[in-house]
């Protein structure tokens, strides 16, 4: 009877027609071998490492986790954290030489004062604008608009214009003609500032810091 029991498992393994599952437990020592688990792994069942690798390569799962964060500039993250304060707030009203950056044009260098600047109270999406108005010693006004982003691979943008009240200035003549045609009133630097900045909330905050009235009078 004992000989028959030992022959049957060996015949089944030799045939290969059915998977073999044999569980052997040894109680005499700490090392216990579970051949059922090992056979299942060898039959093609994915291991824990395989499942992790598959999950990481699955685009759908990647979308659930969100895109990889882009690198940020720590300098501009610091600037973002100080908003609405700006690095040159101490320059307001101080006579000094200024350099205003412009994209695609020559930068502006002049001696004068920073009349006012404005920035938003926060920038939760990582980008914001900064508005500035300068007055040169020669009586001209410089308007500056800087758009900043904390992302390291994206550049800040810089726009700036000069308002010259002299009629000899061609841009001033063109603006003056358009203004006089529309409202029959002389163009001032305040009008030029509105033409450059507009009336968005940040521009209105900038105007309120100046000693002039930008509101439209209604009688």
Backbone bond lengths (Angstrom), bond angles and torsions (degrees), N, CA, C in turn:
res aa  C-N    CA-C-N  psi(-1)  N-CA   C-N-CA  omega(-1)  CA-C   N-CA-C  phi
1 X - - - 1.463 - - 1.503 111.30 -
2 X 1.336 118.97 -38.35 1.456 121.29 179.17 1.495 112.06 -67.52
3 X 1.338 118.35 -31.60 1.478 120.89 178.77 1.495 111.22 -67.10
4 X 1.342 119.77 -37.22 1.464 122.87 -179.81 1.509 111.23 -66.15
5 X 1.347 119.57 -37.92 1.453 121.70 -178.48 1.514 111.86 -67.49
6 X 1.328 118.49 -31.38 1.461 120.06 -178.25 1.506 112.25 -80.36
7 X 1.338 118.13 -23.47 1.474 120.24 -177.91 1.508 111.94 -80.79
8 X 1.313 121.08 -33.04 1.460 122.52 -173.69 1.512 113.38 -62.94
9 X 1.345 121.64 -45.32 1.484 119.55 178.30 1.503 112.24 -63.34
10 X 1.359 116.86 -36.34 1.462 117.75 -178.21 1.505 111.51 -67.76
11 X 1.336 118.28 -35.70 1.468 120.51 177.63 1.512 111.41 -66.08
12 X 1.308 117.41 -39.48 1.467 120.63 -179.89 1.500 110.79 -64.97
13 X 1.351 118.30 -39.47 1.444 120.68 179.03 1.512 111.36 -67.66
14 X 1.278 117.73 -35.91 1.459 121.00 -178.63 1.503 111.64 -69.65
15 X 1.322 118.27 -33.92 1.459 119.84 -178.05 1.501 112.14 -68.25
16 X 1.376 120.03 -35.57 1.464 123.35 178.89 1.503 113.86 69.44
17 X 1.334 118.94 6.81 1.457 120.03 -177.87 1.511 112.13 -80.15
18 X 1.319 118.34 -22.73 1.456 121.81 -178.70 1.512 109.22 -131.63
19 X 1.331 118.12 144.41 1.473 119.88 177.00 1.503 110.77 -66.93
20 X 1.309 114.88 142.95 1.455 120.22 -177.98 1.512 109.10 -100.48
21 X 1.291 116.56 132.13 1.458 121.51 177.02 1.506 108.07 -127.78
22 X 1.317 115.81 107.50 1.464 120.74 -178.61 1.505 108.06 -122.53
23 X 1.283 117.05 128.95 1.463 121.72 179.80 1.522 108.86 -112.34
24 X 1.335 114.11 121.68 1.472 119.06 -179.59 1.515 108.17 -121.74
25 X 1.279 117.27 127.19 1.461 122.55 178.59 1.505 109.45 -119.29
26 X 1.315 115.98 132.95 1.459 121.18 177.25 1.523 107.40 -113.53
27 X 1.287 116.51 116.10 1.461 120.72 -174.75 1.513 113.17 -92.30
28 X 1.348 116.96 -5.48 1.459 118.49 -174.82 1.519 112.88 -83.44
29 X 1.349 120.62 -6.56 1.464 120.98 -177.02 1.505 111.42 -149.02
30 X 1.336 117.39 173.10 1.470 121.06 -176.88 1.509 113.46 -74.60
31 X 1.346 118.12 -20.08 1.462 120.94 -178.08 1.504 109.98 -86.60
32 X 1.292 117.72 111.98 1.459 123.35 -179.85 1.508 108.93 -113.66
33 X 1.317 117.71 127.80 1.460 122.68 -177.19 1.504 109.93 -106.30
34 X 1.341 116.95 124.64 1.467 122.09 177.65 1.511 107.52 -109.50
35 X 1.338 117.30 95.60 1.460 120.50 -177.19 1.512 111.97 -72.88
36 X 1.327 118.13 -18.83 1.466 119.88 176.24 1.512 109.85 -63.60
37 X 1.335 117.45 -43.97 1.466 121.35 179.37 1.526 110.57 -65.67
38 X 1.313 117.35 -42.28 1.456 120.13 -178.16 1.507 111.85 -66.48
39 X 1.347 116.21 -39.72 1.463 119.42 179.26 1.512 111.14 -64.45
40 X 1.345 117.18 -38.50 1.461 120.33 -179.58 1.510 110.51 -64.86
41 X 1.350 116.96 -39.03 1.465 119.96 178.38 1.507 111.15 -65.63
42 X 1.380 116.48 -38.84 1.459 118.91 -179.21 1.505 112.39 -72.79
43 X 1.345 117.81 -19.91 1.463 120.43 179.30 1.509 112.75 -79.42
44 X 1.361 120.55 1.69 1.463 121.19 175.14 1.497 114.74 112.13
45 X 1.319 120.64 3.30 1.461 121.85 177.51 1.516 109.24 -69.06
46 X 1.331 119.56 133.93 1.470 121.16 -176.31 1.514 111.52 -68.25
47 X 1.313 115.55 137.94 1.463 121.43 176.59 1.519 109.79 -79.92
48 X 1.352 116.48 172.84 1.464 120.74 178.47 1.519 110.84 -62.00
49 X 1.339 117.32 -40.52 1.470 120.32 179.81 1.513 111.39 -64.24
50 X 1.363 115.73 -38.95 1.472 119.28 179.20 1.510 111.01 -65.30
51 X 1.360 116.55 -41.99 1.457 119.41 179.77 1.515 111.33 -62.87
52 X 1.355 117.88 -39.06 1.459 120.68 178.46 1.507 111.48 -65.11
53 X 1.347 116.62 -40.92 1.469 120.20 -179.33 1.517 110.78 -65.88
54 X 1.346 116.55 -39.51 1.462 120.46 178.75 1.514 110.80 -64.45
55 X 1.334 116.57 -41.63 1.468 119.93 -179.62 1.511 111.25 -63.77
56 X 1.343 117.62 -38.07 1.462 120.11 -178.27 1.512 112.18 -71.16
57 X 1.365 116.94 -25.70 1.456 119.76 -179.27 1.510 112.85 -93.62
58 X 1.311 117.55 -1.06 1.462 121.40 -179.36 1.522 109.34 -82.53
59 X 1.349 119.60 116.22 1.477 120.63 -178.24 1.515 112.94 -59.47
60 X 1.341 116.16 -36.71 1.465 118.93 -177.97 1.522 110.27 -63.39
61 X 1.341 115.57 -41.76 1.465 118.12 178.58 1.514 111.08 -68.04
62 X 1.331 117.08 -33.46 1.455 120.70 178.38 1.508 111.36 -64.40
63 X 1.336 116.94 -37.73 1.460 120.41 178.95 1.517 111.02 -65.78
64 X 1.365 115.96 -35.32 1.459 118.33 179.62 1.519 110.74 -63.59
65 X 1.349 116.34 -36.24 1.449 119.17 -179.26 1.513 112.42 -77.75
66 X 1.334 118.41 -17.81 1.456 122.12 179.71 1.501 111.68 94.79
67 X 1.354 118.17 159.91 1.463 121.85 -178.98 1.522 111.27 -69.58
68 X 1.310 114.68 155.79 1.452 120.00 176.75 1.520 109.85 -66.41
69 X 1.310 117.15 133.68 1.464 121.18 -177.48 1.521 110.15 -66.54
70 X 1.340 116.36 136.91 1.456 120.88 177.93 1.523 109.30 -77.04
71 X 1.321 115.24 154.78 1.459 120.25 179.69 1.521 109.32 -67.77
72 X 1.308 116.55 142.08 1.463 121.37 -179.17 1.520 109.09 -118.16
73 X 1.335 114.73 156.97 1.458 121.57 176.29 1.523 108.64 -86.92
74 X 1.313 116.86 120.37 1.457 119.78 -178.56 1.524 111.38 -65.98
75 X 1.337 116.74 -30.00 1.467 119.43 177.68 1.520 110.61 -62.62
76 X 1.339 116.27 -44.87 1.467 119.29 -178.76 1.529 112.18 -78.17
77 X 1.316 117.68 -25.00 1.464 119.46 171.57 1.527 110.01 -63.78
78 X 1.337 115.70 -38.40 1.473 119.71 176.19 1.527 110.43 -64.41
79 X 1.353 117.08 -42.33 1.459 120.90 177.60 1.527 110.54 -61.52
80 X 1.329 115.95 -41.37 1.463 120.43 179.24 1.526 110.97 -61.78
81 X 1.321 115.98 -39.19 1.460 119.60 -178.51 1.517 113.62 -69.18
82 X 1.355 117.64 -19.83 1.470 120.99 -179.36 1.532 113.17 -92.92
83 X 1.331 117.74 -5.96 1.461 119.69 -178.17 1.524 110.95 -56.18
84 X 1.348 118.57 143.98 1.472 128.22 6.80 1.525 115.20 -84.99
85 X 1.323 117.89 5.83 1.467 119.98 178.26 1.528 110.13 -70.69
86 X 1.333 116.59 144.04 1.461 123.06 178.58 1.527 109.43 -118.59
87 X 1.330 114.97 156.96 1.465 119.47 -176.00 1.525 113.32 -62.32
88 X 1.341 117.33 -26.95 1.470 119.87 -177.02 1.523 112.56 -104.12
89 X 1.314 118.41 21.02 1.467 120.18 178.55 1.532 111.30 -58.91
90 X 1.332 116.17 -32.05 1.467 119.40 -179.51 1.523 112.12 -70.46
91 X 1.346 118.13 -13.47 1.468 121.64 -179.50 1.524 113.47 -84.54
92 X 1.336 117.36 -8.52 1.463 119.79 -178.66 1.532 109.48 -60.98
93 X 1.350 115.64 123.33 1.460 121.36 179.28 1.508 115.01 82.24
94 X 1.333 117.74 0.50 1.464 121.29 -178.03 1.527 109.80 -95.90
95 X 1.325 115.53 128.71 1.462 121.16 177.85 1.533 109.07 -75.23
96 X 1.321 117.19 119.46 1.458 120.88 -178.77 1.523 109.85 -165.00
97 X 1.308 116.24 174.08 1.460 120.56 175.85 1.524 109.25 -86.30
98 X 1.317 115.55 134.03 1.461 122.10 -179.32 1.525 109.91 -119.39
99 X 1.309 115.81 149.35 1.471 122.42 170.32 1.521 106.82 -126.49
100 X 1.319 116.32 117.75 1.462 122.17 -179.35 1.525 107.98 -106.83
101 X 1.323 116.37 122.15 1.465 121.95 -177.13 1.525 110.95 -79.19
102 X 1.345 115.20 140.87 1.461 121.07 174.65 1.527 108.77 -132.43
103 X 1.326 117.33 135.86 1.460 121.33 176.61 1.523 109.79 -79.95
104 X 1.329 116.51 130.62 1.457 121.12 176.25 1.509 115.05 76.30
105 X 1.339 117.83 2.15 1.466 122.21 179.34 1.525 108.43 -138.73
106 X 1.322 115.36 168.05 1.463 119.21 176.57 1.532 109.89 -65.65
107 X 1.321 116.67 140.18 1.461 120.12 175.48 1.536 109.33 -66.61
108 X 1.328 115.87 157.32 1.462 121.35 -177.24 1.527 109.76 -102.68
109 X 1.324 116.41 124.79 1.463 121.82 176.91 1.536 108.16 -117.49
110 X 1.313 116.66 130.25 1.463 120.20 -178.54 1.518 109.39 -160.82
111 X 1.310 115.47 163.65 1.459 121.88 173.11 1.518 108.25 -107.68
112 X 1.285 116.44 130.08 1.459 121.12 -177.45 1.506 110.59 175.77
113 X 1.338 116.21 -155.50 1.469 120.87 -177.98 1.526 110.22 -127.60
114 X 1.312 114.64 150.60 1.461 121.54 170.51 1.523 107.34 -84.76
115 X 1.339 116.13 114.10 1.461 119.94 -176.90 1.530 111.97 -76.33
116 X 1.322 116.90 -43.74 1.467 120.66 -177.40 1.519 109.45 -164.10
117 X 1.337 115.27 155.10 1.460 121.93 175.33 1.516 108.30 -143.57
118 X 1.323 116.36 157.18 1.465 120.66 -179.12 1.517 109.70 -149.99
119 X 1.333 114.91 144.38 1.461 122.52 176.58 1.525 107.75 -146.31
120 X 1.326 118.63 157.28 1.473 120.36 -179.11 1.528 111.07 -69.57
121 X 1.316 115.40 161.76 1.461 120.34 -179.28 1.522 112.25 -70.79
122 X 1.336 117.34 -24.42 1.466 120.80 179.28 1.517 108.86 -157.51
123 X 1.331 115.17 166.28 1.468 120.95 178.61 1.520 108.33 -140.95
124 X 1.340 117.39 72.89 1.470 120.17 -174.42 1.523 113.90 -63.52
125 X 1.329 118.28 -23.76 1.467 120.68 -179.55 1.527 112.13 -93.27
126 X 1.329 117.50 3.23 1.451 119.95 174.45 1.507 115.94 86.30
127 X 1.333 118.30 10.80 1.471 120.36 174.12 1.524 109.31 -144.52
128 X 1.341 115.19 149.01 1.457 120.24 -177.38 1.523 109.24 -157.66
129 X 1.348 115.83 169.78 1.458 122.04 178.53 1.524 110.16 -116.63
130 X 1.336 113.92 152.27 1.462 121.65 176.40 1.531 108.10 -128.46
131 X 1.327 116.64 127.09 1.468 122.05 -179.95 1.524 109.04 -110.42
132 X 1.344 116.06 140.36 1.471 121.23 178.30 1.522 110.33 -142.82
133 X 1.330 115.95 146.35 1.463 122.56 173.69 1.520 108.05 -127.74
134 X 1.342 115.70 126.91 1.468 122.11 178.27 1.522 109.76 -115.15
135 X 1.325 116.27 158.97 1.456 122.21 170.26 1.526 107.97 -126.88
136 X 1.323 115.48 126.66 1.460 119.86 -179.60 1.520 110.38 -83.64
137 X 1.331 116.46 163.91 1.470 120.49 176.77 1.522 112.02 -64.90
138 X 1.314 116.59 -20.54 1.462 120.51 178.97 1.515 114.20 -87.07
139 X 1.341 117.92 3.88 1.460 120.80 176.64 1.525 114.41 90.91
140 X 1.317 118.25 8.01 1.474 121.34 177.02 1.524 109.47 -92.28
141 X 1.339 114.77 164.43 1.455 120.87 177.63 1.521 109.34 -122.27
142 X 1.310 115.74 139.72 1.461 122.57 179.66 1.523 107.94 -117.21
143 X 1.322 116.02 128.62 1.464 122.25 179.35 1.527 107.99 -110.77
144 X 1.314 116.02 130.32 1.466 121.16 -177.01 1.521 110.55 -127.70
145 X 1.335 115.36 136.72 1.467 121.94 177.24 1.528 107.67 -132.27
146 X 1.336 116.87 118.24 1.467 122.52 -179.39 1.523 108.26 -116.78
147 X 1.328 116.34 129.11 1.461 121.88 175.63 1.524 107.59 -109.18
148 X 1.317 116.21 118.15 1.457 120.93 -175.34 1.528 111.91 -109.68
149 X 1.339 115.34 153.33 1.460 122.41 174.62 1.518 108.05 -139.05
150 X 1.329 116.71 145.20 1.459 120.34 -179.76 1.522 112.19 -80.70
151 X 1.335 118.13 -12.11 1.463 120.78 -178.17 1.524 110.49 -70.33
152 X 1.309 116.09 132.88 1.460 121.06 -174.41 1.528 111.79 -69.86
153 X 1.335 117.89 -31.04 1.458 121.19 -176.18 1.529 112.83 -86.91
154 X 1.328 117.96 -2.93 1.462 121.69 178.86 1.528 109.42 -111.71
155 X 1.323 116.32 133.04 1.462 121.26 -178.25 1.525 111.44 -86.52
156 X 1.328 116.05 148.10 1.458 120.59 170.15 1.524 108.77 -68.34
157 X 1.336 117.08 154.08 1.459 121.18 176.56 1.526 109.00 -112.05
158 X 1.342 115.35 145.07 1.468 121.27 -176.03 1.521 109.77 -130.54
159 X 1.329 116.09 124.04 1.468 122.31 174.84 1.526 108.07 -122.46
160 X 1.316 116.55 144.43 1.471 119.96 177.69 1.519 109.38 -157.81
161 X 1.328 115.58 146.17 1.462 122.28 177.28 1.525 109.03 -137.77
162 X 1.329 115.39 155.05 1.464 121.91 178.75 1.516 108.72 -114.10
163 X 1.330 116.03 131.30 1.456 119.96 173.26 1.525 108.92 -104.86
164 X 1.328 115.31 120.20 1.463 122.06 178.72 1.521 107.48 -111.29
165 X 1.346 119.50 115.32 1.463 120.87 -178.00 1.520 113.62 -71.54
166 X 1.334 117.38 -9.60 1.459 120.09 -178.70 1.526 110.45 -68.85
167 X 1.338 118.34 133.64 1.470 121.05 177.72 1.517 112.90 -62.66
168 X 1.332 117.55 -16.06 1.461 119.50 -180.00 1.516 112.26 -74.41
169 X 1.338 116.74 -13.16 1.450 120.17 178.73 1.523 109.59 -79.96
170 X 1.319 116.50 122.09 1.469 120.71 -178.23 1.524 111.96 -60.81
171 X 1.365 120.22 -48.71 1.469 118.71 177.08 1.517 112.40 -58.34
172 X 1.346 116.42 -38.46 1.459 119.27 179.22 1.512 110.81 -64.46
173 X 1.337 117.09 -40.01 1.464 120.88 178.83 1.518 110.72 -62.75
174 X 1.328 116.80 -41.85 1.457 119.89 -179.18 1.523 110.83 -65.47
175 X 1.340 116.64 -44.38 1.457 119.81 178.55 1.519 111.10 -65.43
176 X 1.354 116.20 -40.03 1.450 120.25 -179.97 1.520 111.00 -63.75
177 X 1.321 117.16 -41.66 1.464 120.90 -179.63 1.521 110.75 -63.68
178 X 1.349 116.47 -43.07 1.454 119.99 -179.99 1.523 110.56 -65.55
179 X 1.316 116.53 -40.29 1.457 120.69 -179.19 1.525 111.12 -67.76
180 X 1.310 116.17 -45.15 1.465 119.74 -179.18 1.516 111.00 -66.14
181 X 1.328 115.96 -34.80 1.467 118.68 178.71 1.528 110.48 -67.58
182 X 1.331 116.85 -37.39 1.457 120.44 -176.18 1.512 112.87 -80.48
183 X 1.357 117.23 -39.87 1.456 119.05 -172.82 1.519 113.49 -131.05
184 X 1.312 117.12 1.00 1.467 122.01 179.04 1.524 111.07 53.64
185 X 1.349 116.00 41.72 1.462 121.40 179.33 1.522 108.34 -135.07
186 X 1.324 118.80 147.88 1.466 120.65 -179.11 1.524 111.42 -67.58
187 X 1.317 116.23 145.96 1.464 121.64 178.75 1.525 109.92 -80.19
188 X 1.306 116.84 132.31 1.458 122.16 177.96 1.532 108.97 -116.64
189 X 1.329 115.91 172.52 1.455 118.48 178.80 1.525 111.35 -66.13
190 X 1.336 117.73 -26.14 1.460 119.60 176.14 1.523 110.82 -66.45
191 X 1.360 116.05 -39.60 1.462 119.64 176.98 1.534 110.24 -63.06
192 X 1.344 115.50 -40.73 1.462 119.74 179.62 1.533 110.89 -65.80
193 X 1.323 116.43 -36.42 1.462 119.73 178.24 1.522 111.16 -63.94
194 X 1.332 116.32 -42.45 1.460 120.22 178.14 1.524 110.41 -64.66
195 X 1.337 116.88 -38.68 1.453 120.18 178.12 1.529 111.03 -63.14
196 X 1.328 117.83 -31.72 1.460 121.40 -178.03 1.533 112.22 -85.23
197 X 1.343 117.25 -47.52 1.460 121.00 -174.85 1.522 113.68 -91.39
198 X 1.321 117.08 -28.88 1.454 119.66 -175.46 1.517 111.67 80.21
199 X 1.334 116.31 -153.52 1.464 121.45 -177.09 1.526 111.87 -129.02
200 X 1.323 117.28 33.72 1.457 117.59 176.12 1.535 108.76 -72.17
201 X 1.343 118.45 167.39 1.476 120.25 -175.93 1.529 113.87 -55.33
202 X 1.320 117.52 -37.03 1.457 119.58 179.81 1.520 111.37 -68.55
203 X 1.333 116.55 -38.62 1.463 120.41 177.70 1.527 110.46 -63.78
204 X 1.314 117.10 -41.65 1.467 119.75 178.45 1.524 111.36 -63.81
205 X 1.348 116.61 -37.07 1.463 119.60 176.29 1.528 110.58 -63.90
206 X 1.341 116.25 -36.67 1.465 120.65 177.15 1.518 111.12 -65.35
207 X 1.337 116.96 -44.99 1.464 120.65 -179.01 1.525 112.07 -62.41
208 X 1.340 116.42 -35.89 1.466 119.53 -178.26 1.527 112.10 -66.79
209 X 1.324 117.45 -20.73 1.468 120.50 179.39 1.532 112.32 -82.42
210 X 1.327 117.57 -9.39 1.462 122.15 -179.22 1.524 110.08 -94.46
211 X 1.316 115.61 156.55 1.468 120.16 -178.39 1.521 111.32 -88.22
212 X 1.307 117.54 33.34 1.468 122.14 177.69 1.523 107.75 -131.01
213 X 1.315 116.12 159.54 1.458 121.39 -178.90 1.527 109.15 -99.47
214 X 1.342 114.97 126.08 1.455 120.16 179.36 1.531 111.42 -108.35
215 X 1.318 115.90 -0.72 1.463 117.71 179.30 1.526 109.70 -71.48
216 X 1.298 115.33 152.55 1.474 120.19 176.22 1.524 108.80 -85.74
217 X 1.318 114.97 124.06 1.475 120.07 -178.76 1.521 110.63 -76.86
218 X 1.308 115.27 132.44 1.464 121.78 177.64 1.526 108.19 -122.29
219 X 1.316 117.44 124.11 1.472 120.67 -178.85 1.525 110.41 -95.34
